[in-house]
Amino acid sequence: MEFAMSCQPASRRTVLRGAALAGAAGLGVAACSPGESARGPVTPTAPVHLGSADEVPVGEAKLYRNDRLLVAQPVKGEFKAYSAVCTHKGCVLRKIEDGEAKCACHGSMFDPATGEVLDGPAGEPLLSVPVRLEGGKLVAGPSA
């Protein structure tokens, strides 16, 4: 599942054109709110079962693109999860390579263990997501 669309600030021309058309047609103008992309929330709103904790090696991270999540295990038994939606324009991160989580859309790079920006244009870290072990399996997002 791809999430190519993203929320982007509208240009002044787009807003004015949309307002004129909306007024003429009696329609409202919709925009994404903070913490959302064009495809919905950037963090899970329900528990997401990711599979075996053994799939995330100690000192490394795994990208779950379809679930839009990144999970790291910086030290044995400690897991950290982040939204895999880039904070620049809302693209889903493409891959983890050479210890960096990379966004293919505009080149932003993040530290998979901390979510911090390593290289822009993104200016904000990845959003943290709660993650826990349940019977040797990783579950991200809010508790049921």
N, C-alpha and C positions, 0 to 999 in steps of 0.2 A: 504494500500500500504506500503510495507516494503522497507527499504533502507539498506540492510545488507552490501552491498559492500562499501568500503571506499578507499580513496587515502591514501597510505602509502608510506613512503620513500622506494625506492627499495634498496635491498642489493647490495653490490658491485658485487657479483656473478651474480645476476639477470640482472644488467645493462650490464655486460660484455657478458653474454650469449645472451641477447637480441640484443646487438650491433652486435655480430658475426652472429646471425641468420638474422638480418635485412640487414646486408651487403650482405650476401649470397643471400637473396631473393629480395633485392632491396626495402625493406620496411623501413619506418620511425618508430621511437619509440615515443609513446604518453605518456604524463604524465599529471596529474592534475595541474592546476595552482592555485595560492593562491585564496581562496574564493570559491573554487569548491570542490565537492566530486566526487566520481566515477559516481554519478547519476546527476551531473550538479551543478548549483550554489547553495550555501548554504543559500542565501537570495533570496526573490522573485524578479523576473525581470519584473513582471506585478502586478497590484492590485490583492489582494487575499481577497475575501469577507468571513469573518469568522462567521457572524451571530450576534445575539443580544449582545449588550454590557452587558446586565444583566447576561449573562452566566459566567462572570468573577467577582466573589465577591470582594468587597472592602477588601484590605489587603491580598488578595490571588492571585493565578495565575491559568491559565488553559493551558494545553498542547493540541495543535492541531497537533497530530502526522502525520496525512495524509498530512497536509500542511507544516510540518516541522517548526512549529512556536510555540512559548511560549508567552503568553500575561499576563501581571500582571496589577493589579489596586492597587498600593500602597496606594493611597488616593482617596476618592470619585471623580470620573470624570477625573482622570489622568491615562492614559494607557501607558504602555511601552511594546514593543515587541522585541523579540530576536529570532534569528535562533535557532531551536531546534536540530541543528546538533552539536554534541560534537566537541570541538576544538582539542581533542586529536587524534582521528583516524577517525572521520567522521560518527560515528554511530548516529542515531536519538535517542534523549533522550527517556527513557522508561516511566517515571511517575514523578509526583510531590507528595512527601510524607514528612510529618513533616517539611514543609517549605523548602524543598530542591528538586531541579530538578535533577533526577538521570539518569545516563547513565549505562545501563546494561552491555555494552561490557567490560569496564575495571574499572568501579566503580567511575568515576569522578562525582562530585556533584557541582551544581551551585546554587547561590542565584537567585530565579526566579524574584525578584524585581529589581535586578541590573545586572544580567548576570555574576557576578563575580564568580570565582572559589572558592568553599568552601573546596574541597578536590580533589587532583589529582588522576591520573597522568596528566590530562589536565593542561596546564600552561597558557593558554590564556582565557579571558572571552568570553562568547557567543557574536556573532556579533549582534549589534543593528539593528533593522528594523523599519522604520517609520510606525506609526500606527495612525489612525484618526477615528473619529466618522462621519458617514454619515447617517443621519436620524435614529439614535439610534442603528445603526449597525457598527461593527468594520471592518475596511478595512486596511490591512497591505500591505506594499510594496510601490513602487513608485506610484505617482499619474498618472492617465490615461492621 
